[in-house]
């Protein structure tokens, strides 16, 4: 029987949980900025429209609420912290 203290659950002290830092930072850089914001909002509001078109009002409202919350969060972010330095500033 498996338990939280079973040997299968043990790991070496050098093993880190979660994705490696390099992969995570690459993912954040790839989807940050205008493209990431646009993709997030298009998916949320687009999915909400599809749900409304299918007659699923609850799910449509839910996805529109998620899109609204995401757009509000994107509007209050200080984007200057995430700007890439220009070539002459490097």
Backbone as JSON Lines, residues from 0, in Angstrom:
{"i":0,"aa":"X","n":[0.85,-1.18,0.0],"ca":[0.0,0.0,0.0],"c":[0.89,1.24,0.0]}
{"i":1,"aa":"X","n":[0.52,2.22,-0.77],"ca":[1.3,3.45,-0.86],"c":[0.9,4.39,0.26]}
{"i":2,"aa":"X","n":[1.9,5.03,0.84],"ca":[1.63,6.07,1.82],"c":[2.58,7.23,1.53]}
{"i":3,"aa":"X","n":[2.33,8.35,2.18],"ca":[3.14,9.54,1.94],"c":[4.58,9.33,2.36]}
{"i":4,"aa":"X","n":[4.86,8.37,3.21],"ca":[6.22,8.13,3.67],"c":[6.85,6.9,3.02]}
{"i":5,"aa":"X","n":[6.21,6.35,2.01],"ca":[6.75,5.16,1.37],"c":[8.03,5.51,0.6]}
{"i":6,"aa":"X","n":[8.92,4.53,0.39],"ca":[10.18,4.8,-0.32],"c":[9.98,5.33,-1.73]}
{"i":7,"aa":"X","n":[8.88,5.0,-2.38],"ca":[8.65,5.5,-3.74],"c":[8.49,7.01,-3.76]}
{"i":8,"aa":"X","n":[8.14,7.61,-2.66],"ca":[7.91,9.05,-2.58],"c":[9.21,9.81,-2.28]}
{"i":9,"aa":"X","n":[10.23,9.12,-1.81],"ca":[11.47,9.8,-1.46],"c":[12.19,10.28,-2.71]}
{"i":10,"aa":"X","n":[12.97,11.33,-2.57],"ca":[13.75,11.85,-3.68],"c":[15.07,12.37,-3.14]}
{"i":11,"aa":"X","n":[16.0,12.54,-4.04],"ca":[17.32,13.01,-3.6],"c":[17.23,14.48,-3.22]}
{"i":12,"aa":"X","n":[18.12,14.95,-2.34],"ca":[18.07,16.35,-1.94],"c":[18.41,17.3,-3.09]}
{"i":13,"aa":"X","n":[19.06,16.81,-4.14],"ca":[19.41,17.67,-5.26],"c":[18.27,17.81,-6.26]}
{"i":14,"aa":"X","n":[17.23,17.02,-6.12],"ca":[16.12,17.05,-7.06],"c":[15.19,18.21,-6.74]}
{"i":15,"aa":"X","n":[14.88,19.02,-7.77],"ca":[13.97,20.14,-7.59],"c":[12.59,19.75,-8.11]}
{"i":16,"aa":"X","n":[11.55,20.22,-7.42],"ca":[10.19,19.98,-7.88],"c":[9.81,21.07,-8.85]}
{"i":17,"aa":"X","n":[9.04,20.73,-9.87],"ca":[8.57,21.71,-10.84],"c":[9.47,21.76,-12.06]}
{"i":18,"aa":"X","n":[9.1,22.61,-13.02],"ca":[9.88,22.69,-14.25],"c":[11.23,23.35,-13.99]}
{"i":19,"aa":"X","n":[12.21,23.07,-14.81],"ca":[13.5,23.74,-14.64],"c":[13.37,25.24,-14.89]}
{"i":20,"aa":"X","n":[14.22,26.01,-14.23],"ca":[14.14,27.47,-14.33],"c":[14.28,27.93,-15.78]}
{"i":21,"aa":"X","n":[15.17,27.29,-16.51],"ca":[15.42,27.71,-17.88],"c":[14.18,27.54,-18.76]}
{"i":22,"aa":"X","n":[13.51,26.43,-18.65],"ca":[12.31,26.19,-19.46],"c":[11.2,27.15,-19.06]}
{"i":23,"aa":"X","n":[11.06,27.41,-17.77],"ca":[10.0,28.3,-17.3],"c":[10.25,29.73,-17.77]}
{"i":24,"aa":"X","n":[11.49,30.2,-17.69],"ca":[11.78,31.56,-18.12],"c":[11.62,31.69,-19.63]}
{"i":25,"aa":"X","n":[11.93,30.64,-20.38],"ca":[11.72,30.67,-21.83],"c":[10.24,30.76,-22.13]}
{"i":26,"aa":"X","n":[9.43,30.02,-21.4],"ca":[7.99,30.04,-21.62],"c":[7.42,31.42,-21.3]}
{"i":27,"aa":"X","n":[7.89,32.02,-20.22],"ca":[7.38,33.34,-19.84],"c":[7.77,34.37,-20.9]}
{"i":28,"aa":"X","n":[9.0,34.32,-21.39],"ca":[9.41,35.28,-22.42],"c":[8.62,35.09,-23.71]}
{"i":29,"aa":"X","n":[8.31,33.85,-24.03],"ca":[7.63,33.58,-25.29],"c":[6.21,34.12,-25.28]}
{"i":30,"aa":"X","n":[5.52,34.05,-24.14],"ca":[4.12,34.46,-24.09],"c":[3.9,35.75,-23.33]}
{"i":31,"aa":"X","n":[4.94,36.52,-23.09],"ca":[4.73,37.79,-22.43],"c":[4.6,38.88,-23.47]}
{"i":32,"aa":"X","n":[4.15,40.01,-23.05],"ca":[4.0,41.13,-23.97],"c":[2.65,41.14,-24.65]}
{"i":33,"aa":"X","n":[2.6,41.87,-25.74],"ca":[1.33,42.07,-26.44],"c":[0.73,40.78,-26.97]}
{"i":34,"aa":"X","n":[1.57,39.89,-27.48],"ca":[1.06,38.65,-28.06],"c":[0.42,37.75,-27.01]}
{"i":35,"aa":"X","n":[1.03,37.67,-25.85],"ca":[0.47,36.86,-24.78],"c":[-0.84,37.42,-24.25]}
{"i":36,"aa":"X","n":[-0.91,38.73,-24.12],"ca":[-2.14,39.38,-23.66],"c":[-3.25,39.13,-24.67]}
{"i":37,"aa":"X","n":[-2.94,39.36,-25.95],"ca":[-3.95,39.17,-26.99],"c":[-4.41,37.72,-27.05]}
{"i":38,"aa":"X","n":[-3.48,36.79,-26.97],"ca":[-3.85,35.37,-27.02],"c":[-4.75,34.99,-25.85]}
{"i":39,"aa":"X","n":[-4.41,35.46,-24.67],"ca":[-5.21,35.14,-23.48],"c":[-6.62,35.69,-23.6]}
{"i":40,"aa":"X","n":[-6.74,36.94,-24.03],"ca":[-8.07,37.55,-24.11],"c":[-8.89,36.97,-25.26]}
{"i":41,"aa":"X","n":[-8.26,36.7,-26.38],"ca":[-8.99,36.11,-27.51],"c":[-9.51,34.72,-27.16]}
{"i":42,"aa":"X","n":[-8.69,33.93,-26.49],"ca":[-9.13,32.59,-26.11],"c":[-10.28,32.67,-25.1]}
{"i":43,"aa":"X","n":[-10.17,33.51,-24.09],"ca":[-11.22,33.58,-23.06],"c":[-12.53,34.1,-23.64]}
{"i":44,"aa":"X","n":[-12.48,35.24,-24.34],"ca":[-13.72,35.8,-24.87],"c":[-14.26,34.98,-26.05]}
{"i":45,"aa":"X","n":[-13.37,34.44,-26.86],"ca":[-13.8,33.59,-27.97],"c":[-14.49,32.33,-27.49]}
{"i":46,"aa":"X","n":[-13.94,31.72,-26.46],"ca":[-14.56,30.51,-25.91],"c":[-15.92,30.86,-25.29]}
{"i":47,"aa":"X","n":[-15.99,32.02,-24.66],"ca":[-17.28,32.45,-24.11],"c":[-18.32,32.63,-25.21]}
{"i":48,"aa":"X","n":[-17.91,33.22,-26.34],"ca":[-18.83,33.37,-27.46],"c":[-19.3,32.02,-28.0]}
{"i":49,"aa":"X","n":[-18.38,31.08,-28.09],"ca":[-18.74,29.74,-28.55],"c":[-19.74,29.07,-27.6]}
{"i":50,"aa":"X","n":[-19.53,29.27,-26.31],"ca":[-20.46,28.69,-25.34],"c":[-21.84,29.33,-25.44]}
{"i":51,"aa":"X","n":[-21.88,30.66,-25.63],"ca":[-23.17,31.32,-25.81],"c":[-23.85,30.84,-27.09]}
{"i":52,"aa":"X","n":[-23.07,30.68,-28.16],"ca":[-23.63,30.22,-29.43],"c":[-24.19,28.81,-29.3]}
{"i":53,"aa":"X","n":[-23.6,28.01,-28.44],"ca":[-24.08,26.65,-28.22],"c":[-25.23,26.57,-27.23]}
{"i":54,"aa":"X","n":[-25.61,27.69,-26.65],"ca":[-26.72,27.71,-25.71],"c":[-26.34,27.44,-24.27]}
{"i":55,"aa":"X","n":[-25.06,27.42,-23.96],"ca":[-24.6,27.16,-22.6],"c":[-24.29,28.49,-21.91]}
{"i":56,"aa":"X","n":[-25.32,29.08,-21.35],"ca":[-25.22,30.43,-20.79],"c":[-24.27,30.46,-19.59]}
{"i":57,"aa":"X","n":[-24.35,29.47,-18.7],"ca":[-23.49,29.46,-17.52],"c":[-22.02,29.49,-17.91]}
{"i":58,"aa":"X","n":[-21.63,28.61,-18.84],"ca":[-20.22,28.54,-19.24],"c":[-19.81,29.79,-20.01]}
{"i":59,"aa":"X","n":[-20.73,30.36,-20.77],"ca":[-20.43,31.61,-21.46],"c":[-20.14,32.74,-20.49]}
{"i":60,"aa":"X","n":[-20.98,32.85,-19.47],"ca":[-20.76,33.87,-18.45],"c":[-19.44,33.62,-17.72]}
{"i":61,"aa":"X","n":[-19.15,32.36,-17.43],"ca":[-17.91,32.02,-16.73],"c":[-16.68,32.43,-17.54]}
{"i":62,"aa":"X","n":[-16.66,32.1,-18.83],"ca":[-15.51,32.46,-19.64],"c":[-15.42,33.96,-19.88]}
{"i":63,"aa":"X","n":[-16.56,34.64,-20.0],"ca":[-16.52,36.09,-20.12],"c":[-16.01,36.73,-18.82]}
{"i":64,"aa":"X","n":[-16.39,36.16,-17.69],"ca":[-15.88,36.67,-16.41],"c":[-14.36,36.46,-16.31]}
{"i":65,"aa":"X","n":[-13.88,35.29,-16.76],"ca":[-12.43,35.06,-16.74],"c":[-11.72,36.03,-17.67]}
{"i":66,"aa":"X","n":[-12.29,36.29,-18.85],"ca":[-11.7,37.25,-19.77],"c":[-11.7,38.65,-19.2]}
{"i":67,"aa":"X","n":[-12.78,39.02,-18.52],"ca":[-12.85,40.34,-17.89],"c":[-11.84,40.48,-16.77]}
{"i":68,"aa":"X","n":[-11.7,39.44,-15.96],"ca":[-10.71,39.48,-14.87],"c":[-9.3,39.55,-15.43]}
{"i":69,"aa":"X","n":[-9.04,38.8,-16.51],"ca":[-7.71,38.84,-17.12],"c":[-7.42,40.21,-17.72]}
{"i":70,"aa":"X","n":[-8.41,40.8,-18.39],"ca":[-8.17,42.12,-18.98],"c":[-7.96,43.17,-17.9]}
{"i":71,"aa":"X","n":[-8.67,43.06,-16.77],"ca":[-8.45,43.99,-15.68],"c":[-7.05,43.82,-15.09]}
{"i":72,"aa":"X","n":[-6.62,42.56,-14.91],"ca":[-5.28,42.32,-14.37],"c":[-4.21,42.84,-15.33]}
{"i":73,"aa":"X","n":[-4.4,42.63,-16.63],"ca":[-3.43,43.13,-17.6],"c":[-3.39,44.65,-17.6]}
{"i":74,"aa":"X","n":[-4.51,45.31,-17.29],"ca":[-4.52,46.77,-17.31],"c":[-3.79,47.38,-16.12]}
{"i":75,"aa":"X","n":[-3.64,46.64,-15.01],"ca":[-2.99,47.21,-13.83],"c":[-1.53,46.77,-13.69]}
{"i":76,"aa":"X","n":[-1.02,45.97,-14.63],"ca":[0.36,45.49,-14.56],"c":[1.3,46.61,-14.96]}
{"i":77,"aa":"X","n":[2.42,46.73,-14.26],"ca":[3.48,47.67,-14.64],"c":[4.34,46.99,-15.69]}
{"i":78,"aa":"X","n":[4.05,47.24,-16.97],"ca":[4.72,46.55,-18.06],"c":[6.16,46.99,-18.26]}
{"i":79,"aa":"X","n":[6.56,48.09,-17.63],"ca":[7.95,48.54,-17.8],"c":[8.92,47.55,-17.16]}
{"i":80,"aa":"X","n":[8.48,46.77,-16.18],"ca":[9.36,45.77,-15.57],"c":[9.68,44.64,-16.53]}
{"i":81,"aa":"X","n":[8.82,44.42,-17.53],"ca":[8.98,43.29,-18.42],"c":[9.48,43.67,-19.81]}
{"i":82,"aa":"X","n":[9.74,44.95,-20.04],"ca":[10.25,45.37,-21.34],"c":[11.65,44.82,-21.56]}
{"i":83,"aa":"X","n":[11.9,44.4,-22.78],"ca":[13.25,43.94,-23.12],"c":[14.14,45.15,-23.34]}
{"i":84,"aa":"X","n":[15.39,45.07,-22.89],"ca":[16.29,46.22,-23.15],"c":[16.59,46.31,-24.64]}
{"i":85,"aa":"X","n":[16.73,47.53,-25.11],"ca":[17.07,47.74,-26.51],"c":[18.51,47.37,-26.76]}
{"i":86,"aa":"X","n":[18.85,47.17,-28.02],"ca":[20.21,46.72,-28.34],"c":[21.27,47.71,-27.87]}
{"i":87,"aa":"X","n":[20.99,49.0,-27.97],"ca":[21.98,49.98,-27.53],"c":[22.11,50.06,-26.02]}
{"i":88,"aa":"X","n":[21.11,49.55,-25.26],"ca":[21.16,49.58,-23.8],"c":[21.86,48.35,-23.23]}
{"i":89,"aa":"X","n":[22.06,47.32,-24.02],"ca":[22.67,46.08,-23.52],"c":[24.1,46.23,-23.29]}
